[in-house]
Amino acid sequence: MTLRLFGVGATWGVSLLGAWLAFVAATHGPATLVSIPAAIPALALDVGVTPLAAPFLGLLAMLGVAVGAWCLRGDRPVDAALISGFVAAMLFVLVARSVAAFVLAWELMALVSAFLVAADHGRRSVRRATFVYLVVGQGGALFILVALLLLASQAAGPAFSDIARSAAALPVGIRMAALVLALIGFGSKAGLLPLHFWLPRAHPVAPPGASALLSGAMLKVALYGLCIVAFELAAPAPTAWSIALVVIGTVSAIGGVLYALVDHDLKRLLAYHSVENVGIITIGIGVALLARSSGAITLATLALIAALFHAVNHGLFKALLFMGAGIVAKTQGTVDLEKLGGLWGRLPWTAPLFLVGCAAIVALPPFNGFASEWLTFQSLIGGFRLADPATRIVLLGATAGLALTGGLAAACFVKVFGVAFLGRSRRPKQSHASEHEQERFDGTTLAQVLLASACALLGLIPALAVVPLVRISAATLGAPLSLGTAVAPLAALPILPIALVVLPAAGMLACLALVAHRGLRRVPTWTCGSPVTPSAQYTATAFSKPLRLIFAFVLRPEHRRLVETGPSSWFPARIVYQIESRDLIDEAARRVGALALHAARRSRALQSGSLRLYLAYAVAAVGIVVVLARR
């Protein structure tokens, strides 16, 4: 109990510090907090805040408060302590202002998060997921380190302020190399395609509170690092790189939602939706860079506001959804949608709060996801006025891709909520056993209420986030604008969510009034004359089958898995085939990993334990060094 309370208190303390730093960064601009010199200048540690870090610090503070409340009852005491260290490490990344400080903070964040992913290390799948996570994370960290060292080598010092002052004089080749390396390093951590394959493996196996932070906060910290390089350390970004960013974001958004649509593991499905939303945020960042390079500062400000706003929104509703999935897993013992049903009656608190998260993630008004995605659409449409025809074509494709993503996401969460929470339980024995068990309001429920309230508040009053983001975006782009000029494209935003809710609600009330006037006839459910049983309900596989057929050219290869079902009225037991779609990139990564393990096993002969062989290695190394030195 003491360890749990210590973890919760430390998490809340770090969250309050993050909220204060966010306020300082948003209102006072850049500020250096601590500077620790070193005998080797490259190892100096600088800590400070910038306006760009403010929204990410604010998001971390909100999630820290909610996850701290969750840990009062939700996770193990040791997990609560690790979560406090994880929040502190992410805060360190957001305030690091030198190469050494950033790399140190990044490695601390990766190490603590790996312990959280491996919390249930007794399962083989968890150990494999942790291994993949560490390999991808450390590979990405290497790319980030090389990118930062490349930029620092052209500057007067390793501090980010020194690198930023030298950014304009960077040779084109070094600038492009640093941006590409940063995109690979930060993109792999954020879950952008095609380096996303670790995410649907690692996030689902972590404890629910940790999953909320991994998907809600850590992915945004990676996007913050990408923004730091693109808008500050290697600015201005070339147009070709900005277009590539928009294309990668669009592909990630569409690919993530497609694989989420056909996946029936609730946690894996939510992890794939993180890939989708990271892609949407990346589209906004790319449009901001494109508009900035074209001199359209107002459009660049709008696009950056959309990206930062969606980063905050995604952190809130994705943490809410992962917490709801954690409650489902704890109470039902599974997150397989094919085995769930009728949970609304048994989870009277979680069900409506999970519904809020579903509405927010599919961008339904009046919740926060609608406001940020609408701004993203506005920035894409505004980009059609840019002069370059190739740019307009790319933005047109991104607009169509974002529209497709929104429709598929809506279908996906109709499947999730309808199959899992509505209807009747597919396991009658468990239903009767837990008939008198009711979900209680505790710390886990409070955490969900806090996040759902934030989703509703930012959707109803988006100005709470947009007004400070206007100043932050203008300061980041280096072109201060008057508040009125920057908000002009956003004039419809305060009333749009409410109007889009009021009009359908008025139509619904009119329909109800008409039904009341004419009378309503109720009849039993028709199932072709057969008894109505839970097995007659729609399944997740049946719901997604039409869309899986339409997008079969993407959702390949497929494999059939043998599944043994229980006794039926016709057979004592049945063996059926369950068709699953594999992630193409995930399948490719699995095969590459298998080849790497095979090569490692074959190379064991080089480490045979023979002293003579090791001496031969040493002699050969000395000979090579001598030859190279003489040249």
C-alpha positions in Angstrom: 0.0 0.0 0.0 2.9 2.3 0.8 4.5 1.7 -2.6 1.1 2.4 -4.4 0.5 5.7 -2.5 4.1 6.7 -3.2 3.7 6.1 -6.9 0.4 7.9 -7.1 1.7 10.9 -5.1 4.8 11.1 -7.2 2.8 10.9 -10.4 0.5 13.7 -9.3 3.5 15.8 -8.2 5.2 15.4 -11.6 1.9 16.3 -13.3 1.6 19.5 -11.3 5.2 20.4 -12.2 4.3 19.7 -15.9 1.2 21.9 -15.7 3.3 24.8 -14.2 6.0 24.4 -16.9 3.3 24.4 -19.6 1.9 27.7 -18.2 5.4 29.2 -18.1 6.2 28.1 -21.6 2.8 29.3 -23.1 2.8 32.7 -21.4 6.5 33.7 -21.0 8.1 32.0 -24.1 11.5 30.2 -24.1 13.2 30.0 -20.8 16.3 28.2 -19.5 15.7 26.5 -16.2 19.0 24.6 -15.5 22.3 24.5 -17.2 24.9 22.0 -16.0 28.4 22.4 -17.7 30.7 19.5 -18.3 34.4 19.0 -18.8 33.5 17.8 -22.3 31.2 20.5 -23.8 29.2 17.9 -25.8 28.0 16.4 -22.5 26.6 19.6 -21.1 23.0 19.3 -19.8 20.6 22.1 -20.5 17.0 22.1 -19.3 14.4 24.6 -20.3 11.0 25.2 -21.9 9.8 26.5 -25.2 6.3 27.4 -26.5 6.2 24.2 -28.6 6.6 22.0 -25.5 3.6 23.7 -23.8 0.7 21.6 -25.3 2.7 18.4 -24.7 3.4 19.3 -21.1 -0.2 20.1 -20.6 -1.3 16.8 -22.0 1.2 15.0 -19.8 -0.1 16.8 -16.8 -3.8 15.9 -17.5 -3.0 12.2 -18.2 -0.7 12.1 -15.2 -3.6 13.2 -12.9 -6.0 10.7 -14.5 -3.6 7.7 -14.5 -2.6 8.5 -10.9 -6.3 8.2 -9.9 -6.5 5.0 -11.9 -3.5 3.5 -10.0 -5.3 3.9 -6.7 -7.2 0.7 -7.6 -6.3 -0.3 -11.1 -2.7 -1.5 -11.4 -0.3 -3.3 -9.1 1.7 -1.2 -6.6 5.0 -1.7 -8.5 3.3 -0.6 -11.7 2.2 2.6 -10.0 5.8 3.3 -9.0 7.0 2.6 -12.5 4.3 4.9 -13.9 5.5 7.8 -11.8 9.1 7.2 -13.2 7.7 7.0 -16.7 5.8 10.3 -16.4 9.0 12.0 -15.0 11.1 10.6 -17.8 8.7 12.0 -20.4 8.7 15.3 -18.7 12.5 15.3 -18.8 12.4 14.7 -22.6 10.0 17.7 -23.1 12.3 20.1 -21.1 15.7 18.8 -22.4 17.4 21.5 -24.4 20.8 20.0 -25.3 21.9 16.9 -27.2 23.2 15.1 -24.1 20.2 16.0 -22.0 17.7 14.9 -24.7 19.5 11.6 -25.4 19.7 10.8 -21.7 16.0 11.6 -21.2 15.0 9.6 -24.2 16.9 6.5 -23.0 15.4 6.8 -19.5 11.9 7.0 -21.1 12.6 3.9 -23.2 14.0 1.9 -20.3 11.1 2.6 -17.9 8.5 2.0 -20.6 10.2 -1.3 -21.4 9.7 -2.4 -17.8 6.0 -1.5 -18.0 5.6 -3.4 -21.3 7.2 -6.4 -19.6 5.1 -6.2 -16.5 3.4 -9.6 -17.2 6.7 -11.2 -18.3 5.6 -14.7 -17.4 3.8 -14.9 -20.7 5.9 -15.7 -23.8 4.0 -13.3 -26.0 4.8 -10.5 -23.6 8.5 -11.3 -23.6 8.5 -11.3 -27.4 6.6 -8.0 -27.5 9.2 -6.5 -25.1 12.0 -7.7 -27.3 10.5 -6.2 -30.4 9.9 -3.0 -28.6 13.4 -2.7 -27.4 14.9 -3.5 -30.8 12.8 -0.9 -32.6 13.2 1.7 -29.8 17.0 1.4 -29.6 17.3 1.4 -33.4 15.2 4.6 -33.5 17.3 6.1 -30.7 20.4 5.5 -32.8 19.0 7.4 -35.7 18.0 10.2 -33.4 21.4 10.4 -31.9 23.1 10.6 -35.3 20.7 13.3 -36.5 21.3 15.4 -33.4 25.1 14.9 -33.6 25.0 15.8 -37.3 23.2 19.1 -36.5 25.4 19.9 -33.5 28.6 19.4 -35.6 27.5 22.4 -37.7 26.8 24.6 -34.7 28.7 26.5 -32.1 27.7 24.1 -29.3 25.4 21.2 -28.4 22.7 23.3 -26.9 19.5 23.4 -29.0 19.6 27.2 -29.0 23.0 27.1 -30.6 21.9 24.5 -33.2 18.8 26.6 -34.0 20.9 29.7 -34.7 23.0 27.8 -37.2 20.0 26.0 -38.8 19.6 28.6 -41.6 23.2 28.1 -42.8 23.1 24.3 -43.0 24.1 22.8 -46.3 21.1 21.2 -48.1 22.6 17.7 -47.9 23.2 17.8 -44.2 19.7 19.4 -43.6 18.0 16.6 -45.6 20.1 13.9 -44.0 19.2 15.1 -40.5 15.5 15.4 -41.3 15.4 11.9 -42.8 17.2 10.4 -39.8 14.9 12.2 -37.4 11.8 11.0 -39.3 13.0 7.4 -39.1 14.0 7.7 -35.4 11.0 9.6 -34.1 8.6 8.0 -36.6 9.5 4.6 -35.4 8.7 5.6 -31.8 5.5 7.4 -32.8 4.3 4.3 -34.8 4.2 5.7 -38.3 4.0 3.2 -41.1 6.0 1.1 -42.0 7.8 1.1 -38.6 4.6 0.6 -36.6 4.7 -3.1 -36.2 5.9 -3.0 -32.6 3.0 -0.9 -31.4 0.1 -3.4 -31.7 2.3 -5.9 -29.9 3.7 -3.9 -27.0 0.8 -1.5 -26.0 -1.8 -4.2 -25.5 0.3 -6.3 -23.1 1.1 -3.4 -20.7 -1.1 -2.7 -17.7 -4.0 -0.5 -18.5 -2.6 2.6 -16.8 0.7 2.1 -18.6 -1.1 1.6 -22.0 -3.0 4.8 -21.5 0.4 6.7 -21.1 2.2 4.7 -23.8 -0.4 5.5 -26.4 -1.7 8.8 -25.0 1.6 10.5 -24.1 4.7 8.7 -25.3 3.7 8.7 -29.0 3.1 12.5 -28.7 6.5 13.0 -27.1 8.0 11.3 -30.2 6.0 13.7 -32.4 7.3 16.6 -30.3 10.9 15.5 -31.1 10.0 15.4 -34.8 8.6 19.0 -34.5 11.7 20.2 -32.6 13.9 19.1 -35.5 11.6 20.2 -38.3 10.6 23.6 -36.9 13.7 24.6 -35.0 16.9 22.6 -35.3 16.9 21.9 -39.1 14.5 24.6 -40.2 13.4 25.4 -42.8 12.4 22.0 -44.0 12.7 21.3 -47.8 9.4 21.1 -49.7 10.1 17.5 -50.8 10.5 16.4 -47.2 7.3 18.1 -46.2 5.4 16.5 -49.0 6.8 13.1 -47.9 5.6 13.8 -44.4 2.0 14.4 -45.7 2.1 11.2 -47.7 3.5 9.1 -44.9 0.9 10.5 -42.5 -1.9 9.7 -45.0 -0.7 6.2 -45.5 -0.4 5.6 -41.8 -3.9 7.0 -41.2 -5.5 4.7 -43.8 -3.4 1.6 -43.0 -4.0 2.0 -39.2 -7.7 2.2 -39.5 -8.0 -0.7 -42.0 -6.1 -3.1 -39.8 -8.1 -1.9 -36.7 -11.3 -2.5 -38.6 -10.6 -6.3 -39.1 -8.9 -6.9 -35.8 -11.1 -8.4 -33.0 -8.8 -8.0 -30.1 -9.9 -4.8 -28.4 -6.5 -3.7 -27.2 -4.8 -4.5 -30.5 -7.6 -2.6 -32.3 -7.0 0.5 -30.1 -3.2 0.2 -30.8 -3.9 0.3 -34.5 -6.1 3.3 -34.1 -3.0 5.0 -32.5 -1.2 4.5 -35.8 -4.2 6.1 -37.6 -4.3 9.2 -35.3 -0.5 9.7 -35.3 -0.9 9.7 -39.1 -3.5 12.5 -38.9 -1.2 14.6 -36.6 1.6 14.0 -39.1 -0.5 15.3 -41.9 -1.1 18.5 -40.0 2.7 18.9 -39.3 3.5 18.4 -43.0 0.9 20.9 -44.2 2.3 23.5 -41.7 5.8 23.0 -43.1 4.5 23.2 -46.7 2.6 26.4 -46.0 5.6 27.9 -44.2 8.0 27.2 -47.1 5.4 28.8 -49.5 5.1 31.9 -47.3 1.5 31.2 -46.3 2.0 31.9 -42.6 -1.7 32.1 -41.7 -2.3 28.6 -43.3 0.8 27.3 -41.6 -0.5 28.5 -38.2 -3.9 26.9 -38.8 -2.3 23.6 -39.8 0.1 23.6 -36.8 -2.9 24.4 -34.5 -4.8 21.5 -35.9 -1.8 19.1 -35.4 -1.1 20.2 -31.8 -4.8 20.2 -30.9 -5.3 16.7 -32.3 -2.2 15.5 -30.4 -3.8 16.7 -27.2 -7.2 15.3 -28.1 -5.9 11.9 -29.1 -4.0 11.6 -25.9 -7.2 12.2 -23.9 -9.6 9.9 -25.7 -7.1 7.1 -26.3 -6.2 7.0 -22.7 -9.9 6.8 -21.8 -10.5 3.9 -24.3 -7.5 1.9 -23.0 -8.7 2.3 -19.5 -12.1 1.1 -20.5 -10.5 -1.9 -22.3 -8.6 -2.6 -19.1 -11.9 -2.7 -17.1 -13.3 -5.1 -19.7 -10.3 -7.4 -19.5 -10.4 -7.4 -15.7 -14.1 -8.2 -15.3 -14.6 -10.5 -18.3 -11.2 -12.2 -18.5 -10.9 -11.5 -22.3 -10.8 -8.6 -24.8 -11.8 -10.8 -27.7 -14.9 -9.1 -29.3 -16.2 -12.4 -30.5 -16.7 -13.5 -26.8 -18.1 -10.2 -25.5 -21.6 -8.8 -25.4 -24.2 -7.2 -23.2 -21.6 -5.4 -21.1 -23.7 -2.3 -20.6 -25.7 -3.9 -17.9 -22.7 -5.2 -16.0 -20.5 -2.1 -16.4 -22.9 0.8 -15.8 -20.0 3.3 -15.4 -17.5 2.1 -17.9 -20.0 1.6 -20.8 -21.2 5.2 -21.1 -17.7 6.6 -20.6 -16.3 4.2 -23.2 -19.1 5.5 -25.5 -17.8 9.0 -25.0 -14.3 7.9 -26.1 -15.8 6.1 -29.1 -17.6 9.3 -30.2 -14.5 11.4 -29.7 -12.2 9.2 -31.6 -14.5 9.0 -34.6 -14.8 12.8 -34.6 -18.5 13.1 -33.7 -19.6 16.5 -32.3 -19.7 17.8 -29.7 -16.5 16.0 -28.6 -13.0 17.1 -29.0 -12.0 14.8 -31.9 -14.4 16.6 -34.2 -12.9 20.0 -33.5 -9.3 19.0 -34.3 -10.1 16.9 -37.3 -12.3 19.7 -38.7 -9.3 22.1 -38.4 -7.1 19.5 -40.2 -9.6 19.4 -43.1 -9.7 23.2 -43.2 -5.9 23.4 -43.4 -5.8 20.8 -46.2 -8.5 22.6 -48.2 -6.7 25.9 -47.6 -3.6 24.3 -49.1 -5.3 24.0 -52.5 -4.5 27.7 -53.0 -0.8 27.0 -53.0 1.0 27.6 -56.3 2.7 24.2 -56.9 0.4 21.8 -58.8 2.2 18.7 -57.3 1.6 20.0 -53.8 -2.1 20.5 -54.6 -2.4 16.9 -55.9 -0.8 15.6 -52.7 -3.1 17.7 -50.5 -6.1 16.5 -52.5 -5.1 12.9 -51.9 -4.5 13.6 -48.2 -8.0 15.1 -48.0 -9.6 12.1 -49.6 -7.6 9.8 -47.4 -8.6 11.7 -44.2 -12.3 11.5 -45.3 -11.9 7.7 -45.9 -10.2 7.3 -42.5 -13.1 9.0 -40.8 -15.7 6.8 -42.3 -13.8 3.6 -41.6 -13.1 4.7 -38.0 -16.8 5.3 -37.5 -17.6 1.8 -38.8 -14.9 0.3 -36.6 -16.2 1.8 -33.4 -19.8 1.0 -34.2 -18.6 -2.6 -34.4 -16.6 -2.3 -31.1 -19.4 -0.8 -29.0 -22.3 -2.6 -30.6 -20.7 -6.0 -30.3 -19.1 -5.6 -26.9 -21.6 -3.5 -24.9 -25.0 -3.9 -26.5 -27.1 -7.0 -27.1 -26.9 -10.0 -24.7 -23.9 -11.8 -23.2 -22.4 -14.5 -25.4 -21.5 -16.5 -22.2 -24.7 -17.1 -20.3 -23.1 -18.9 -17.4 -20.8 -16.0 -16.6 -23.7 -13.7 -17.0 -25.8 -15.5 -14.4 -22.8 -15.8 -12.1 -22.1 -12.1 -12.1 -25.8 -11.0 -12.3 -25.7 -9.4 -8.9 -22.2 -7.9 -9.2 -22.3 -4.2 -10.1 -19.4 -2.0 -11.0 -18.5 0.3 -8.2 -17.4 3.9 -8.4 -13.7 4.0 -7.4 -10.4 5.4 -8.6 -10.6 3.7 -12.0 -14.0 5.2 -12.6 -12.8 8.6 -11.5 -9.9 8.5 -14.0 -12.4 7.7 -16.8 -14.7 10.5 -15.7 -11.9 13.0 -15.7 -10.8 12.1 -19.2 -14.4 11.9 -20.6 -15.1 15.3 -19.1 -12.0 16.8 -20.8 -13.1 15.3 -24.1 -16.5 16.9 -23.8 -15.2 20.2 -22.5 -12.7 20.7 -25.3 -15.4 19.7 -27.8 -18.0 22.1 -26.5 -15.5 25.0 -25.8 -12.6 24.4 -28.2 -11.4 27.9 -27.6 -9.9 26.7 -24.3 -7.2 25.0 -26.4 -7.3 26.9 -29.6 -6.6 30.4 -28.2 -3.3 29.4 -26.4 -2.4 27.2 -29.4 -2.6 30.3 -31.7 0.1 32.0 -29.7 2.2 28.9 -29.4 2.0 28.1 -33.2 2.8 31.7 -34.1 5.8 31.7 -31.8 7.0 28.3 -33.2 6.7 29.5 -36.8 8.8 32.6 -36.0 6.1 35.0 -37.4 4.1 36.6 -34.7 0.6 37.3 -35.7 -2.2 39.4 -34.1 -4.7 37.1 -32.4 -7.5 38.3 -34.6 -5.7 37.5 -37.8 -4.8 34.0 -36.7 -8.3 33.2 -35.4 -10.1 34.5 -38.5 -10.2 31.0 -40.2 -11.4 29.6 -36.9 -14.5 31.8 -36.6 -17.0 29.1 -37.1 -15.4 26.6 -34.7 -17.1 27.8 -31.4 -20.6 27.3 -32.7 -20.1 24.5 -35.2 -20.0 21.5 -32.8 -23.1 22.7 -31.0 -25.0 23.4 -34.3 -24.1 19.9 -35.6 -25.6 18.4 -32.5 -28.7 20.6 -32.2 -29.9 20.0 -35.8 -29.9 16.2 -35.7 -31.4 16.3 -32.2 -34.2 18.4 -33.4 -34.9 15.9 -36.2 -34.8 13.1 -33.7 -37.3 14.9 -31.4 -39.6 15.4 -34.4 -39.5 11.7 -35.2 -40.3 10.8 -31.6 -43.2 13.2 -31.6 -44.5 11.6 -34.9 -44.2 8.1 -33.4 -46.0 9.2 -30.3 -48.8 10.6 -32.4 -49.2 7.6 -34.6 -48.5 5.0 -32.0 -45.7 2.4 -31.9 -46.2 -1.3 -32.5 -43.7 -3.7 -30.7 -43.1 -7.2 -32.1 -40.7 -9.9 -31.1 -37.3 -10.2 -32.9 -37.6 -12.3 -36.0 -35.0 -15.0 -36.5 -36.6 -17.1 -39.2 -38.7 -18.9 -36.7 -35.8 -20.1 -34.6 -35.5 -19.2 -30.9 -33.7 -15.9 -30.2 -30.4 -16.9 -28.6 -27.1 -14.9 -28.0 -25.5 -16.9 -30.9 -27.9 -15.2 -33.3 -26.3 -11.8 -32.6 -24.1 -10.1 -35.1 -20.4 -10.9 -34.6 -17.4 -8.7 -35.1 -16.2 -10.9 -38.0 -19.6 -10.7 -39.8 -19.7 -6.9 -39.3 -16.3 -6.3 -40.8 -16.5 -8.9 -43.6 -17.9 -6.6 -46.4 -15.2 -4.0 -45.8 -12.5 -6.7 -45.5 -13.6 -8.0 -49.0 -13.5 -4.4 -50.4 -10.0 -3.8 -49.1 -8.7 -7.3 -49.7 -5.8 -6.0 -51.8 -4.5 -4.3 -48.7 -5.6 -6.7 -46.0 -3.4 -9.6 -47.2 -2.1 -12.2 -46.6 -4.8 -14.0 -44.8 -4.4 -17.2 -42.8 -6.9 -19.6 -41.3 -6.7 -20.5 -37.7 -8.3 -23.6 -36.2 -10.7 -22.8 -33.4 -12.5 -25.4 -31.3 -16.0 -24.4 -30.3 -18.2 -25.8 -27.6 -21.0 -28.4 -28.1 -24.0 -27.4 -30.2 -27.4 -28.9 -30.9 -26.0 -30.7 -33.9 -22.5 -31.8 -32.9 -20.8 -32.5 -29.6 -17.9 -30.2 -30.6 -16.9 -28.4 -33.7 -13.6 -27.5 -35.3 -14.0 -24.3 -37.4 -11.7 -22.0 -39.3 -11.4 -18.4 -38.2 -10.1 -16.2 -41.0 -7.7 -13.4 -39.8 -5.9 -10.7 -41.8 -2.3 -10.1 -41.1 -0.6 -6.8 -41.1 1.7 -6.8 -44.2 4.5 -4.9 -42.5 4.1 -7.0 -39.4 4.4 -10.2 -41.4 7.5 -8.8 -43.2 9.1 -7.9 -39.9 8.3 -11.3 -38.5 10.1 -12.9 -41.5 13.1 -10.6 -41.2 13.3 -11.4 -37.5 13.2 -15.1 -38.3 16.1 -14.7 -40.8 18.1 -12.6 -38.3 17.7 -15.3 -35.6 18.7 -18.0 -38.1 21.8 -16.0 -39.0 22.6 -15.5 -35.4 22.4 -19.2 -34.7 24.7 -20.0 -37.6 27.2 -17.4 -36.5 27.7 -19.1 -33.1 30.6 -20.9 -34.6 32.5 -17.6 -34.4 32.2 -17.7 -30.6 33.3 -21.2 -30.0 35.3 -20.5 -26.8 38.6 -21.4 -28.4 41.5 -19.3 -27.1 43.5 -19.9 -30.4 40.6 -18.6 -32.4 40.3 -15.4 -30.3 44.1 -14.8 -30.6 43.7 -15.2 -34.4 41.0 -12.5 -34.3 43.3 -10.2 -32.4 46.2 -10.7 -34.8 44.0 -10.2 -37.8 42.6 -6.9 -36.2 46.1 -5.6 -35.6 47.2 -6.4 -39.1 44.2 -4.6 -40.6 44.9 -1.5 -38.4 48.6 -1.5 -39.5 47.7 -1.7 -43.1 45.1 1.1 -42.9 47.5 3.3 -40.8 50.2 3.0 -43.4 47.9 4.2 -46.1 
